[in-house]
Amino acid sequence: MANKKIIINVGRQIGSGGKIIAHKLSEEFNCKFYDKEILNLAAKESGFDAKFFEQNDEKKGFFKSLFHFHMPLVGDNNFYRSDFTQESLYKMQSDAIRKAATENSCVFVGRTADYILRDFDNVVNIFISANMEERVERVSRRLKISSKDAQKYIFRNEEERASYYNYYTGKKWGHGESYDLCINSSLLGIDNTSTYIADFIRKYFKL
């Protein structure tokens, strides 16, 4: 791959194994991995406490709850105090994503990185889905909850994720036209799906 810098954005259904696959891709292509890590980076860059970004993480309409935190979560080096809105938090996170993408090869999981980096010419956008039965089973095992509760968890959190993505991007979360490759991880399994995507990425970037 020499010195060619690449950006891999991974959107994913909950329980699809998307985060695991994204990790594998980051190792395969020697990329920095950003999932929730980008929240800490945004906090560091902006001077806000990371809890602000955790509250906002892929959610829309959360903002009123932040006022319970008040000023202790605002650092001395915060430059956004005069324009503190939900959109400000999104801008801070977007700035952190762009800064990271400028400095290194990266894998970003979610957080509208595909939209934020739409003007970069070294980007590939992947979306990973899976059959509902497998997704429920994974979530149930991971959170140690019943299958019924796991299904409710998936529906509730994906509704928030889609609302957040659609609001900020003007696109539709999970729809094929928003991505370069959409793949169902249930068909090949996690490892083979990772291998398939890695091969696609090599051909896409002519590596």
trRosetta pair geometry for C-beta under 8 A, 3 or more apart (Angstrom, degrees):
i j d omega theta_ij theta_ji phi_ij phi_ji
1 4 5.5 -113 175 50 77 100
1 6 7.7 -83 -162 -4 127 121
1 29 6.8 111 -82 -152 164 78
1 30 7.4 -173 56 37 147 116
1 207 5.2 -13 -103 -153 80 116
4 122 7.6 -174 175 -141 86 129
4 205 6.9 141 141 165 141 124
4 207 6.9 -151 69 -107 145 89
5 104 7.0 -165 -140 177 113 24
5 105 4.9 -153 -151 -69 65 80
5 122 5.8 59 97 139 77 163
6 29 6.4 -66 65 171 128 141
6 31 7.1 -77 79 -87 87 122
6 105 5.1 30 49 -136 62 107
6 122 5.3 -131 -115 163 47 102
6 123 7.8 146 -170 -93 64 30
6 124 7.2 -1 -176 6 109 103
6 201 7.4 100 163 -180 154 112
6 205 5.6 -35 -102 -102 132 158
6 207 7.9 -42 -46 -71 147 126
7 101 5.2 17 -99 -140 136 107
7 105 7.0 -150 -71 -151 48 55
7 106 5.4 6 -123 59 78 87
7 107 7.9 161 -164 -87 50 33
7 108 7.1 5 -174 1 96 106
7 113 7.9 -143 169 155 118 118
7 117 5.9 -110 132 160 159 160
7 120 6.1 32 25 115 147 149
7 122 5.7 100 10 104 90 84
7 123 4.4 -26 75 -104 111 75
7 124 7.3 166 88 23 61 60
8 22 7.5 173 116 -140 115 80
8 25 5.6 -119 118 141 163 137
8 26 7.7 -148 57 -75 129 65
8 29 7.0 118 -20 48 136 153
8 31 6.4 -132 22 -28 110 177
8 106 7.3 -152 36 103 67 51
8 107 4.6 -17 71 -110 105 77
8 108 7.4 174 89 25 53 63
8 123 7.9 168 -81 -154 24 58
8 124 5.7 -13 -114 65 66 95
8 126 6.7 3 -174 4 90 118
8 201 6.5 -16 -100 -119 121 139
9 107 7.8 170 -84 -159 26 52
9 108 5.0 -15 -113 66 72 101
9 113 4.5 -167 -122 94 115 108
9 114 4.3 168 117 -70 157 78
9 117 6.8 -178 -55 48 132 127
9 123 6.4 18 -8 -170 110 104
9 124 7.2 -171 28 90 75 45
9 125 4.8 -16 68 -113 111 70
9 126 6.8 169 87 27 56 69
10 18 5.7 163 156 179 114 101
10 19 7.9 148 110 -93 136 38
10 21 6.9 175 -147 93 147 100
10 22 4.2 -140 38 -90 162 113
10 25 7.3 154 -59 38 134 148
10 107 6.5 17 -6 -177 115 96
10 108 7.0 178 25 88 72 49
10 109 5.1 -26 71 -109 103 64
10 110 7.3 -37 91 -31 67 55
10 126 5.1 -16 -109 72 66 105
10 127 7.7 146 -164 -96 50 31
10 128 6.5 3 -169 -3 98 113
11 18 7.4 -63 121 -158 29 151
11 110 6.1 93 -117 -94 58 60
11 114 6.8 -41 -40 -15 111 134
11 125 7.3 25 -5 -178 105 90
11 126 7.0 -172 30 95 69 51
11 127 4.3 -18 72 -109 107 81
11 128 7.2 174 90 21 55 66
11 165 7.8 63 -129 -117 127 151
11 173 7.0 -166 -166 -158 139 81
11 174 7.0 -151 138 -78 132 54
11 178 7.7 22 1 111 162 119
11 179 6.6 -114 32 -84 125 130
12 16 5.0 -154 -173 57 94 126
12 17 7.8 -133 -158 72 132 37
12 18 2.4 -98 -117 5 148 174
12 19 6.7 -139 54 -38 166 62
12 21 7.8 158 -99 46 133 116
12 22 7.6 -97 -40 -32 138 119
12 109 7.0 -24 8 -159 121 94
12 110 6.9 -77 28 -59 85 98
12 127 7.0 -179 -76 -159 39 56
12 128 4.5 -6 -113 61 86 99
12 129 7.8 -180 -153 -73 52 37
13 16 4.2 97 63 -39 86 126
13 18 6.9 139 42 -27 49 129
13 128 6.9 -120 20 103 77 64
13 129 4.8 59 -5 -126 130 61
13 130 6.1 -147 70 24 124 78
13 135 6.4 -57 126 -108 114 143
13 154 7.9 29 171 -160 92 109
13 158 6.8 6 -146 -109 74 130
13 174 7.0 60 -71 -109 91 123
14 135 6.4 90 100 -169 65 117
14 139 6.5 42 146 -80 102 128
14 153 7.5 -135 141 123 151 88
14 154 4.9 -170 81 -128 125 78
14 157 5.7 79 -61 89 156 121
14 158 5.6 -122 3 -63 114 98
14 161 7.7 168 -42 -5 104 152
15 130 6.4 -119 113 63 78 130
15 134 6.9 157 148 115 104 68
15 135 3.0 104 102 -158 129 74
15 136 6.7 53 -171 -37 166 24
15 137 7.7 123 -167 53 124 55
15 138 4.3 149 -151 66 85 116
15 139 4.5 -60 -83 -38 119 99
15 150 7.7 86 -82 173 144 110
15 154 6.1 -39 0 -100 129 121
16 128 4.8 154 131 126 134 94
16 129 5.6 -114 -118 -160 139 18
16 130 3.9 170 -127 -5 71 109
16 134 8.0 72 -118 103 42 110
16 135 6.1 -10 -64 -97 56 104
16 185 5.4 121 174 22 83 127
17 20 4.8 -51 -170 43 77 117
17 21 5.7 80 130 -25 88 101
17 128 6.9 -99 76 151 72 138
17 130 6.4 93 13 -58 94 145
17 138 7.0 -133 -59 -111 77 163
17 185 4.9 -145 55 133 120 164
17 190 4.6 -121 180 -103 152 106
17 193 7.4 106 97 60 130 146
18 21 5.6 -57 -145 39 31 111
18 22 6.1 35 155 -23 67 105
18 109 6.9 131 131 -143 103 107
18 128 4.0 164 -98 66 95 130
18 185 7.5 -146 -66 -29 61 144
19 22 5.5 -50 -146 34 32 114
19 23 6.5 39 152 -22 63 101
19 35 6.1 35 -134 -102 109 147
19 109 5.7 40 -109 -136 76 155
20 23 5.7 -52 -156 31 32 114
20 24 6.6 32 149 -18 64 104
20 190 5.7 -14 103 -159 133 132
20 194 8.0 -86 122 -67 82 125
21 24 5.6 -53 -152 35 35 113
21 25 6.4 35 151 -19 66 104
21 128 5.9 146 48 -89 151 163
21 185 6.8 -128 -51 -102 141 135
21 190 6.3 -139 -69 -159 89 80
21 193 5.9 -54 -109 106 133 110
21 194 4.9 -159 -138 -85 80 88
21 197 6.7 73 176 25 120 151
22 25 5.6 -54 -149 36 33 112
22 26 6.5 36 152 -23 65 102
22 33 6.9 120 136 -142 96 103
22 35 7.2 118 98 -71 145 106
22 107 5.2 156 -176 157 90 129
22 109 4.9 84 153 -81 178 105
23 26 5.7 -54 -151 32 31 112
23 27 6.7 27 153 -14 64 104
23 33 6.1 32 -113 -128 61 151
23 107 7.9 180 -83 95 24 152
24 27 5.8 -57 -153 38 33 109
24 28 6.1 35 150 -23 67 109
24 191 7.8 177 -120 -122 163 54
24 194 4.2 -17 101 -147 148 145
24 198 7.8 -88 128 -54 100 121
25 28 5.4 -52 -141 36 34 114
25 29 6.1 -2 169 10 68 110
25 31 7.1 -9 126 35 79 130
25 107 5.5 133 95 -105 106 144
25 194 6.5 -144 -54 -151 77 90
25 197 6.4 -55 -86 107 122 123
25 198 6.2 -167 -114 -82 79 87
25 201 7.2 110 -148 -20 114 160
26 29 6.8 -72 -139 54 22 85
26 30 7.9 20 168 -158 54 3
26 31 4.4 -103 -138 71 68 93
26 32 7.0 -60 -154 112 118 11
26 33 4.0 0 -121 -74 172 100
26 107 4.1 -108 -76 16 95 137
27 30 7.5 22 -168 -74 27 41
28 194 7.5 166 -33 166 141 104
28 198 5.0 -75 152 -119 163 132
29 105 6.4 -122 135 151 104 139
29 107 7.6 123 59 -54 117 109
29 198 7.5 -168 -44 -134 99 93
29 201 7.0 -72 -67 125 140 146
30 105 6.7 64 97 73 73 137
31 104 7.3 132 -154 140 62 99
31 105 4.3 -99 -109 125 82 94
31 106 5.3 137 -178 -123 107 11
31 107 4.7 105 107 -21 137 87
32 100 6.8 -121 90 -176 139 110
32 104 4.9 58 -2 110 124 141
32 105 6.9 143 11 86 75 56
32 106 4.9 -30 65 -108 90 75
32 107 7.3 -165 88 25 44 68
33 37 7.0 98 107 19 69 146
33 106 7.6 159 -84 -159 20 67
33 107 5.2 -12 -113 62 64 106
33 109 7.9 24 -174 -18 83 106
34 37 4.8 -114 -132 71 62 107
34 38 4.4 69 178 -53 116 98
34 41 7.3 -40 -130 6 121 142
34 97 7.5 164 120 -116 157 77
34 100 6.3 70 -55 140 153 164
34 106 6.0 1 4 -170 115 115
34 107 6.9 173 29 86 69 55
34 108 5.0 -17 73 -108 108 67
34 109 6.9 -163 98 17 57 77
34 113 8.0 125 89 -83 121 150
35 38 7.2 -144 100 4 12 94
35 109 4.1 -3 -105 47 83 131
35 110 7.4 53 -143 33 73 101
36 39 5.2 -32 -173 16 65 119
36 40 7.4 62 138 -13 74 94
36 54 7.8 34 -154 -105 112 84
36 57 7.2 -6 -117 -128 88 143
37 40 5.8 -53 -160 35 45 109
37 41 6.4 45 145 -19 72 106
38 41 5.3 -52 -147 39 39 116
38 42 6.1 44 153 -23 69 102
38 93 6.6 71 141 -159 108 89
38 96 5.8 138 -171 114 83 122
38 97 6.0 22 -152 -80 134 82
38 100 7.1 -99 -114 -2 93 157
38 108 6.9 43 -55 -134 144 97
38 111 6.1 -149 76 56 149 174
39 42 5.8 -50 -147 35 30 111
39 43 6.4 32 151 -20 62 105
39 50 5.6 86 137 -158 97 94
39 53 3.9 166 -154 120 93 130
39 54 6.0 85 177 -66 153 64
39 57 6.3 -32 -85 -90 136 109
39 93 7.2 -17 -104 -115 55 109
40 43 5.5 -52 -148 35 33 114
40 44 6.3 35 153 -21 65 105
40 50 5.3 -7 -100 -109 61 133
40 53 7.9 -150 -51 69 30 145
41 44 5.7 -53 -148 35 31 112
41 45 6.3 26 156 -15 65 109
41 96 4.6 137 115 -172 102 128
41 99 7.9 -164 160 73 122 117
41 100 6.5 22 164 -59 164 125
42 45 5.9 -58 -144 40 30 108
42 46 5.9 8 164 -5 67 118
42 48 7.8 -20 129 57 85 108
42 53 5.3 129 79 -97 127 151
42 92 5.0 100 -172 133 104 94
42 93 4.4 -19 -104 -99 154 58
42 95 7.4 113 -125 64 85 84
42 96 3.9 -113 -83 -11 70 153
43 46 6.3 -69 -136 46 23 97
43 47 7.8 -126 177 52 54 8
43 48 5.5 -101 -133 82 70 72
43 49 6.2 -14 -149 163 123 16
43 50 4.0 -66 -48 -79 163 67
43 52 7.2 144 -102 47 98 98
43 53 5.7 -116 -56 2 96 132
45 92 6.9 164 87 -170 106 89
45 95 6.5 -160 127 106 146 110
45 96 5.1 -176 20 -89 147 96
45 99 6.9 157 -106 27 152 159
46 75 7.9 128 109 39 61 116
46 78 6.0 29 152 -125 72 79
46 79 7.2 -113 -152 34 63 82
46 80 6.2 -17 -162 2 108 126
46 92 4.2 8 -76 -148 144 131
46 95 7.7 117 -70 64 98 129
46 96 7.7 -69 -29 -51 99 113
47 74 6.9 36 128 -175 95 60
47 75 3.4 -133 -176 69 79 112
47 76 6.7 -118 -158 61 126 35
47 77 4.0 -162 -92 79 128 70
47 78 3.4 -143 90 -66 126 65
47 79 7.0 117 16 -6 131 64
48 52 4.7 -45 157 31 128 146
48 53 7.1 124 101 -32 120 93
48 73 6.3 28 -169 142 74 90
48 74 6.0 -28 -112 -114 68 57
48 75 6.4 -123 -64 7 18 94
48 78 5.8 79 -56 -108 68 124
48 80 7.6 -34 -43 50 116 122
48 89 7.6 -74 64 -112 171 87
48 92 6.9 33 19 169 128 172
49 52 5.8 114 72 -9 73 93
49 69 7.6 -143 56 176 135 140
49 72 7.6 22 -34 117 144 69
49 73 3.4 -90 20 -158 129 86
49 74 7.2 -72 -8 -52 89 27
49 75 7.1 145 -51 -40 62 89
50 53 5.6 -59 -162 42 53 108
50 54 6.0 57 142 -25 78 104
51 54 5.3 -51 -141 37 38 115
51 55 6.3 43 157 -22 67 102
51 69 6.6 167 104 -115 128 148
51 73 5.8 -93 55 -129 111 137
52 55 6.0 -58 -157 33 27 110
52 56 6.5 9 152 -6 63 114
52 66 6.2 51 -128 -133 82 123
52 69 7.2 -141 -78 68 80 165
52 73 5.9 143 -43 144 101 136
52 89 6.1 -143 149 -117 109 125
53 56 5.6 -63 -143 47 35 105
53 57 6.4 67 150 -65 65 83
53 89 6.5 179 -95 -169 66 109
53 92 7.7 -111 -86 96 111 120
53 93 6.3 136 -132 -80 115 112
54 57 5.5 -18 -152 -24 33 120
55 59 7.5 -87 151 54 50 133
55 62 5.6 171 153 149 89 138
55 65 6.3 -155 -165 92 133 117
55 66 6.0 154 99 -82 157 89
56 59 6.1 -146 -165 55 33 90
56 62 5.8 -168 -102 64 54 138
56 63 7.8 34 -97 -86 99 69
56 66 8.0 11 -54 -68 96 127
56 86 6.8 163 -124 -147 121 83
56 89 4.9 -178 -59 132 174 146
56 90 7.4 -137 165 -64 138 69
56 93 7.7 -147 103 -34 129 142
57 111 7.7 -57 -154 -93 70 99
58 110 5.9 -22 -83 158 135 133
58 111 6.3 -97 -69 -86 93 59
58 160 6.7 94 126 124 82 95
58 161 4.9 1 161 -115 120 75
58 164 4.9 165 -172 68 51 162
58 165 7.5 3 -149 -47 90 84
59 62 4.7 64 114 -39 121 129
59 160 4.9 -20 -116 177 77 121
59 161 7.9 -42 -79 -74 52 46
59 163 8.0 20 -154 77 44 109
59 164 5.7 -82 -94 -69 5 130
60 86 7.6 87 -144 169 63 147
60 160 7.1 180 25 -163 72 71
60 163 4.9 -126 37 124 124 103
60 164 4.5 180 -32 -90 96 66
60 167 5.1 102 -104 12 156 158
60 168 7.9 -160 -85 -31 120 94
61 163 7.5 -28 2 134 115 139
62 65 5.7 -54 174 30 75 115
62 66 7.3 79 127 -33 88 96
62 86 7.3 132 56 -116 77 121
63 66 5.7 -44 -167 12 52 117
63 85 7.2 -10 -141 -171 152 56
63 86 4.3 -93 -74 -64 129 109
64 67 6.3 -45 -172 14 48 111
65 68 6.0 -35 -177 10 56 114
66 69 5.6 -46 -172 22 57 114
67 70 6.9 48 -175 -69 51 60
69 72 7.0 -118 168 55 78 87
69 73 4.8 -4 157 -3 127 135
70 73 7.5 125 79 14 43 92
71 74 5.1 -58 -157 29 62 116
74 78 5.2 -69 -171 3 88 159
74 81 6.7 77 -167 -96 142 102
75 78 5.2 130 63 -38 73 95
78 81 5.6 97 111 -48 111 92
80 83 5.8 -81 -170 65 73 82
80 84 6.1 109 130 -85 91 68
80 88 4.9 135 177 -175 131 124
80 91 7.6 160 -117 78 138 118
80 92 6.4 -74 -35 -65 158 116
81 84 6.0 -13 -151 -47 34 113
83 88 5.4 157 117 -87 83 127
84 88 5.5 -100 -132 49 32 160
85 88 4.8 115 49 -5 63 99
85 89 7.6 -124 99 0 44 81
86 89 5.8 -50 -158 32 39 110
86 90 6.6 39 145 -17 66 104
87 90 5.3 -51 -148 37 39 115
87 91 6.3 44 150 -24 67 102
88 91 5.5 -51 -149 34 33 113
88 92 6.5 35 152 -20 65 102
89 92 5.7 -49 -149 33 34 113
89 93 6.5 31 153 -14 65 105
90 93 5.8 -57 -150 40 32 109
90 94 6.1 35 151 -22 66 108
90 168 6.1 -159 -157 -115 146 134
91 94 5.5 -54 -144 38 31 114
91 95 6.2 36 155 -23 65 103
92 95 5.7 -51 -149 32 29 113
92 96 6.6 29 152 -18 62 105
93 96 5.7 -54 -151 35 33 112
93 97 6.5 34 151 -20 66 104
93 111 6.6 -120 159 -174 129 122
94 97 5.7 -53 -149 35 33 112
94 98 6.3 30 154 -16 66 106
94 112 7.8 -35 -93 89 95 112
94 116 4.7 -161 -139 -129 90 124
95 98 5.9 -55 -147 39 30 109
95 99 6.2 32 154 -21 65 107
96 99 5.7 -53 -145 35 30 112
96 100 6.4 29 156 -17 64 107
97 100 5.9 -57 -149 37 29 109
97 101 6.2 25 155 -17 64 111
97 108 6.4 48 -143 -114 109 148
97 111 6.9 -176 -78 117 138 123
97 113 5.4 -152 -161 -116 141 90
97 116 5.1 50 91 115 141 153
97 117 6.8 -111 139 -48 111 102
98 101 5.7 -58 -145 40 30 111
98 102 6.3 34 155 -24 65 106
98 116 6.4 -124 -56 157 88 107
98 117 6.8 171 -98 -88 70 79
99 102 5.8 -56 -151 31 29 112
99 103 6.5 17 156 -14 63 113
100 103 6.0 -68 -150 39 30 106
100 104 6.6 -44 179 42 67 97
100 106 5.5 82 137 -85 104 154
100 108 8.0 124 93 -77 132 109
101 104 7.7 -92 -128 60 19 57
101 106 5.5 -95 -98 29 63 137
101 108 7.7 -34 -73 -38 106 128
101 113 7.9 152 -62 -165 131 108
101 117 5.5 -171 -124 -107 174 130
101 120 6.2 -82 151 -80 136 161
101 123 8.0 1 -157 -85 135 107
108 111 6.6 -97 172 56 110 108
108 113 3.6 106 114 -70 148 176
108 117 7.8 149 20 -5 150 139
109 113 8.0 75 49 6 15 136
110 113 7.1 92 103 1 23 99
110 161 7.3 -68 -145 -151 130 116
111 116 7.8 -17 124 -5 84 137
112 115 4.5 -36 177 38 94 115
112 116 5.7 100 116 -26 87 96
112 164 7.5 -126 -40 134 113 91
112 165 5.7 169 -81 -125 93 70
112 168 5.2 -56 -88 93 167 130
112 169 5.5 -164 -140 -57 116 111
113 116 5.4 -55 -137 41 37 113
113 117 5.7 9 169 3 72 113
114 117 6.7 -70 -139 51 18 91
114 118 6.9 54 149 -73 56 80
114 123 7.3 143 -133 163 61 131
114 125 4.2 65 -124 -118 123 127
114 169 7.8 24 82 -120 92 144
114 178 6.9 92 114 162 148 92
114 179 7.0 -62 -133 -98 161 71
115 118 5.6 -13 -157 -39 36 115
115 165 8.0 154 -12 -160 135 76
115 168 6.7 148 87 118 156 94
115 169 4.0 -127 -83 -114 155 105
115 171 6.9 -163 -84 15 119 124
117 120 4.5 -27 179 14 91 124
117 123 5.2 154 125 -94 118 150
118 123 7.7 -109 -109 67 25 158
120 123 4.8 93 89 -31 107 117
122 205 7.5 49 -155 -122 76 114
124 180 5.3 -86 -160 50 75 152
124 181 7.4 13 172 10 106 108
124 201 5.8 -175 59 -119 164 85
124 204 5.3 71 -99 125 137 155
124 205 7.1 -92 -38 -49 127 100
125 178 7.1 -102 137 138 144 67
125 179 4.5 -133 119 -135 102 66
125 180 4.9 121 55 2 73 91
125 181 7.7 165 93 29 53 66
126 179 6.3 80 -134 -168 11 122
126 180 6.8 -44 -71 60 53 88
126 181 5.1 -16 -116 70 76 97
126 182 7.7 153 -167 -88 53 36
126 183 7.3 -24 -167 16 98 105
126 197 6.0 43 -130 -146 150 127
127 174 6.2 148 -172 -126 143 47
127 176 7.7 -136 45 -106 139 46
127 178 7.3 70 -47 85 138 98
127 179 4.3 -116 -12 -58 107 168
127 181 7.4 -176 29 96 65 52
127 182 4.5 -14 67 -111 104 81
127 183 7.5 153 84 23 57 59
128 182 7.9 -174 -75 -155 26 55
128 183 6.0 -20 -112 70 66 83
128 184 7.9 128 -164 -110 57 20
128 185 5.5 33 -171 -37 106 113
128 193 7.2 89 -132 161 116 139
129 174 7.1 80 -78 -148 113 105
129 182 6.8 24 -3 -179 109 96
129 183 7.3 -177 32 93 75 35
129 184 5.1 -36 81 -103 93 68
129 185 7.2 -176 81 6 37 80
130 134 5.0 -92 155 81 120 122
130 135 5.2 144 85 -59 110 94
130 184 6.1 128 -102 -164 37 71
130 185 4.8 -36 -85 54 101 94
130 186 4.6 118 -155 -39 75 96
131 134 5.0 82 68 12 87 104
131 135 7.0 -161 92 -9 42 90
131 184 7.1 61 -40 -174 71 117
131 186 4.1 49 -1 -68 98 170
132 135 5.5 -59 -144 39 35 113
132 136 6.1 36 159 -21 70 105
132 151 7.6 43 179 -119 109 99
132 154 7.9 147 -144 115 85 164
133 136 6.0 -54 -148 35 27 109
133 137 6.4 26 154 -18 62 109
134 137 5.6 -56 -147 37 33 113
134 138 6.3 32 156 -19 67 105
134 185 8.0 -140 111 90 150 93
134 186 5.2 177 10 -100 151 109
135 138 5.9 -55 -148 36 30 109
135 139 6.3 23 158 -13 65 109
135 154 6.0 83 138 -112 120 149
136 139 6.0 -60 -145 42 28 106
136 140 5.9 31 157 -23 65 112
136 147 5.3 50 160 -154 120 84
136 150 4.8 116 -158 107 69 123
136 151 5.3 -5 -112 -70 116 81
136 154 6.9 -82 -87 -17 67 144
137 140 5.7 -55 -143 37 26 114
137 141 6.3 23 158 -16 62 109
137 147 7.4 -8 -83 -111 53 99
137 150 7.8 120 -52 124 13 164
138 141 5.9 -60 -149 39 28 107
138 142 6.0 21 158 -17 66 112
139 142 5.8 -56 -138 40 29 108
139 143 5.9 -2 172 9 67 114
139 145 7.5 -35 135 54 84 108
139 150 4.1 141 96 -158 109 107
139 153 5.9 -176 167 81 139 129
139 154 6.0 -140 -23 -59 168 100
140 143 6.9 -70 -134 52 17 88
140 144 7.8 59 167 -110 51 11
140 145 5.7 -112 -134 73 60 66
140 146 6.6 -41 -134 148 110 14
140 147 5.2 -21 -84 -87 148 54
140 149 7.6 115 -109 69 82 84
140 150 3.9 -71 -65 -50 78 151
141 144 7.4 13 -173 -73 25 49
143 149 8.0 -124 101 114 129 111
143 150 6.8 161 50 -101 121 88
143 153 6.9 157 27 -97 167 177
145 149 4.1 -97 160 90 120 128
145 150 5.5 155 88 -59 105 78
145 153 7.0 103 74 -26 154 140
146 149 4.7 91 55 12 82 100
146 150 6.8 -140 96 -8 42 88
147 150 5.4 -53 -144 35 32 115
147 151 6.5 34 155 -21 64 102
148 151 6.0 -54 -154 31 29 110
148 152 6.7 28 149 -15 62 105
149 152 5.5 -52 -149 37 37 113
149 153 6.2 44 150 -25 67 104
150 153 5.5 -50 -148 33 33 116
150 154 6.5 35 152 -21 64 102
151 154 5.7 -50 -150 33 33 112
151 155 6.5 29 154 -15 65 105
152 155 5.9 -56 -147 38 31 108
152 156 6.1 26 158 -17 67 111
153 156 6.1 -59 -143 39 25 107
153 157 6.0 7 167 -4 64 116
154 157 6.5 -69 -141 45 21 98
154 158 5.8 13 167 -13 63 117
155 158 6.2 -62 -139 41 21 105
155 159 6.3 26 160 -24 60 108
156 159 6.0 -59 -157 29 25 112
156 160 6.9 19 151 -12 61 106
157 160 5.6 -51 -151 37 38 111
157 161 6.2 40 151 -21 68 106
158 161 5.3 -50 -140 38 37 115
158 162 6.0 38 158 -20 68 105
159 162 6.0 -54 -144 38 27 108
159 163 6.3 29 155 -21 61 109
160 163 5.7 -56 -146 36 29 113
160 164 6.3 30 156 -20 64 107
161 164 5.9 -56 -150 35 28 111
161 165 6.3 24 155 -15 65 110
161 173 6.5 158 125 -174 85 164
162 165 5.8 -57 -144 40 30 109
162 166 5.9 25 161 -16 67 111
162 172 7.8 5 -161 -168 99 63
162 173 4.1 -146 -124 50 69 138
162 174 6.9 -39 -104 2 105 114
163 166 6.1 -57 -140 40 24 107
163 167 6.1 28 159 -25 61 112
164 167 6.0 -59 -148 32 23 112
164 168 6.5 -1 166 0 61 112
165 168 6.7 -74 -149 45 23 95
165 169 5.7 -16 173 12 65 124
165 171 7.3 -59 150 76 94 86
165 173 3.8 94 77 -75 145 113
166 169 6.6 -73 -126 51 19 90
166 170 7.5 66 -175 -101 54 10
166 171 6.8 -122 -119 79 57 43
166 172 6.0 19 -103 -111 103 46
166 173 5.8 -87 -47 -15 84 93
169 178 7.6 60 138 -138 147 126
171 175 7.1 -146 165 53 91 114
171 177 7.6 -147 -154 95 111 93
171 178 4.6 116 160 -102 139 118
172 175 3.9 44 89 -1 110 133
172 177 7.8 58 46 54 100 99
172 178 6.4 -148 63 -36 60 131
173 178 7.4 -63 -112 52 24 169
174 178 7.6 48 43 45 16 133
175 178 5.3 88 72 -2 79 107
176 179 6.4 -86 -156 47 39 93
176 182 5.1 -90 -111 -6 80 144
179 182 5.4 108 79 -60 135 85
180 204 7.0 71 152 -129 144 144
181 197 6.8 157 109 -125 148 85
181 200 5.7 64 -84 153 162 157
183 187 7.7 -108 180 38 83 121
183 193 6.1 154 130 -151 132 104
183 196 6.9 160 -144 102 158 131
183 197 6.7 -133 22 -73 155 100
184 187 4.9 82 90 -14 99 107
185 188 6.9 -77 -156 54 45 80
185 189 7.1 -3 170 167 77 9
185 190 6.0 32 -178 -90 122 54
185 193 4.4 -33 -125 -60 78 170
186 189 7.9 26 -155 -72 23 39
187 193 7.6 109 62 -82 80 103
188 192 3.7 -124 161 100 106 116
188 193 4.7 147 74 -61 114 71
188 196 6.0 90 64 -18 174 139
189 192 5.0 70 61 25 90 104
189 193 6.4 -158 85 -13 38 94
190 193 5.9 -61 -145 36 22 112
190 194 6.5 24 157 -21 61 106
191 194 5.7 -55 -154 32 30 113
191 195 6.6 28 151 -17 64 105
192 195 5.4 -49 -147 37 38 114
192 196 6.2 43 152 -23 67 103
193 196 5.5 -51 -146 35 32 114
193 197 6.3 29 156 -16 65 106
194 197 6.0 -57 -147 38 28 107
194 198 6.2 31 154 -22 64 108
195 198 5.7 -54 -146 35 29 113
195 199 6.5 30 155 -19 63 104
196 199 5.9 -57 -154 34 28 110
196 200 6.5 30 149 -19 63 106
197 200 5.4 -53 -150 36 36 116
197 201 6.3 38 151 -22 68 104
198 201 5.6 -52 -148 34 32 113
198 202 6.6 35 152 -21 63 102
199 202 5.7 -50 -151 32 33 113
199 203 6.6 26 154 -12 64 106
200 203 5.9 -63 -153 41 31 106
200 204 5.9 34 151 -26 68 111
201 204 5.4 -51 -139 35 31 116
201 205 6.2 5 167 4 66 109
201 207 7.4 11 125 7 77 133
202 205 6.6 -70 -143 51 22 90
202 206 7.9 64 162 -111 54 5
202 207 4.4 -94 -142 53 69 108
203 206 7.2 22 -168 -77 31 45
